Structures are given as C-alpha cells and as structure tokens.
C-alpha cells in the first residue's frame, strides 16, 4: 500500500488506506510504521487502559470539526515549534498512536518519532475519517 501520497490525494484512496496491513511503508526508503485499525483504537479507548499517548497531527481548524477527546494536539504545520520539546511532550517509554485526516500525515509523524527513539509507535489507518465512518457515525465528517 502506498502511503506517500499528499493528504488531498488520500480522499480518493479511502478504501486502500482503511485496508492498510499491520505495517506500511511510509515512503521510499523511509522504513516501516506499524498500523492499527480504528476499531482497535476504539477498543483501547473504551477500556481506559493507561499508558496510551494518542496524538492528533491535524490542524486546529480540523479539530474544531471533529476530534477524539483527550488526544494530544501536535499539528505538523507547527513542527518547528514543538519538535525540540518532544521528549517533554511524549514519553518514549509509552505507546504512542497517531492520527490525522486519512493517515498520511500521521504516518510521517510516526516515522519521525521512530527516528527519535520511540519504539512503540503506531499509525491509525484511515485517520479520523475512518474513525467517524466505522466507530462514531454520528460525528461530523469532512
């Protein structure tokens, strides 16, 4: 599966992104990022089990439309502002799951986290769009 597409191209590839295997190549030569489904995310959130850092890398305007409560907001457009403080923001010993609109930006974020030494990183296949479609259909979709 190709996940090196731009975010606006991802909408036309929804079914391929939703059906992402347990690991995906993030781009040419960039390594592999583990993937979890939105159903796995919903189950994990339902248990309330501690130790999960859920990161949403979408823009503030996107979060105003729809967001998962409790997620840490780290917009990729502000990378230069928060990247030097990542160790203070996220605990490298904890599981970190990331999402965006369709899973493309979050895959890039996951790969970057792996380069920073985070070992328990997973991308949420299909992003918030898949979460709304498959888990919370009453939530707004964009």
C-alpha positions in Angstrom: 0.0 0.0 0.0 1.3 3.5 -0.9 1.1 6.0 2.0 3.5 8.6 0.5 0.6 10.5 -1.2 -0.4 14.0 -0.3 -3.3 14.4 2.1 -5.6 15.8 -0.6 -4.9 12.7 -2.8 -5.8 10.4 0.1 -9.5 11.0 -0.1 -9.6 9.2 -3.5 -7.8 6.3 -1.9 -10.0 5.8 1.2 -10.6 2.1 0.8 -7.0 1.3 0.3 -5.9 3.3 3.3 -8.7 1.8 5.5 -7.5 -1.7 4.5 -3.8 -0.9 5.4 -1.9 -4.0 6.6 -0.4 -4.2 10.0 2.6 -2.3 8.7 3.0 0.2 5.9 5.9 1.7 4.0 5.8 5.4 4.7 7.7 6.3 1.6 10.7 5.4 -0.5 13.5 4.3 1.8 11.8 5.7 4.9 11.1 2.5 6.8 8.1 0.8 8.2 5.4 2.0 10.6 3.1 -0.3 12.4 -0.6 0.3 11.9 -3.7 -0.2 14.0 -7.3 0.0 12.9 -9.9 2.5 14.2 -11.7 -0.5 15.7 -8.6 -1.3 17.7 -8.3 2.4 18.8 -12.0 2.4 19.9 -11.5 -0.8 21.9 -8.4 0.6 23.6 -10.1 3.9 24.4 -13.1 2.1 25.8 -11.0 0.1 28.3 -9.5 3.3 29.6 -6.2 1.4 30.0 -3.4 3.9 30.9 -0.2 4.3 29.0 -1.6 5.3 25.6 -0.5 8.6 24.1 -2.9 9.4 21.4 -1.6 12.2 19.1 -3.6 14.1 16.5 -1.4 15.9 14.0 -4.2 17.7 12.2 -4.6 21.5 12.1 -6.6 23.4 14.7 -9.4 24.1 12.2 -9.7 20.3 11.5 -10.0 19.6 15.3 -12.8 22.2 15.5 -14.9 20.0 13.1 -14.2 16.7 14.9 -11.7 15.3 17.4 -11.2 12.4 19.8 -11.4 13.7 23.4 -8.1 13.5 25.2 -5.8 13.4 22.2 -2.6 15.4 22.3 -2.6 18.0 19.5 0.7 18.4 17.6 -0.1 19.9 14.2 2.6 19.1 11.7 2.5 22.6 10.3 3.9 23.7 13.7 6.6 21.1 13.7 9.4 23.6 14.1 7.7 25.0 17.3 7.3 21.6 19.1 9.9 19.2 17.7 12.7 20.3 20.1 10.4 19.6 23.1 9.1 16.2 22.0 10.7 14.4 24.9 8.9 16.6 27.4 5.6 16.2 25.5 5.6 12.5 24.8 7.1 9.7 27.0 9.3 7.5 24.8 8.6 4.5 27.1 4.8 4.7 26.5 2.8 3.5 23.5 2.1 6.3 21.0 -0.6 6.1 18.4 -1.1 8.9 15.9 -3.9 10.0 13.6 -4.7 12.7 11.1 -7.5 13.0 8.5 -6.7 9.9 6.5 -3.4 8.5 7.9 -0.8 10.1 5.7 0.5 12.9 7.9 0.3 10.7 10.9 2.4 8.1 9.1 5.1 10.7 8.5 4.9 11.7 12.2 5.2 8.1 13.3 8.3 7.6 11.2 9.9 10.7 12.6 9.1 9.6 16.2 10.8 6.3 15.4 13.9 8.2 14.3 13.8 10.0 17.7 13.9 6.6 19.6 10.3 6.0 20.2 9.8 2.2 19.8 6.1 1.8 20.5 4.6 3.9 17.7 1.6 3.0 15.6 -0.3 4.9 12.9 -4.1 4.7 12.9 -5.2 3.5 9.5 -7.7 5.8 7.8 -7.4 8.5 10.4 -10.3 10.4 11.9 -12.3 9.9 8.7 -12.3 6.1 9.2 -13.0 6.6 12.9 -16.1 8.5 12.1 -17.2 6.1 9.4 -16.6 2.9 11.4 -16.9 3.9 15.1 -18.7 7.2 15.6 -21.0 7.6 12.5 -23.0 10.4 14.3 -19.9 12.6 14.5 -19.2 15.2 11.7 -17.2 14.1 8.7 -15.2 16.3 6.4 
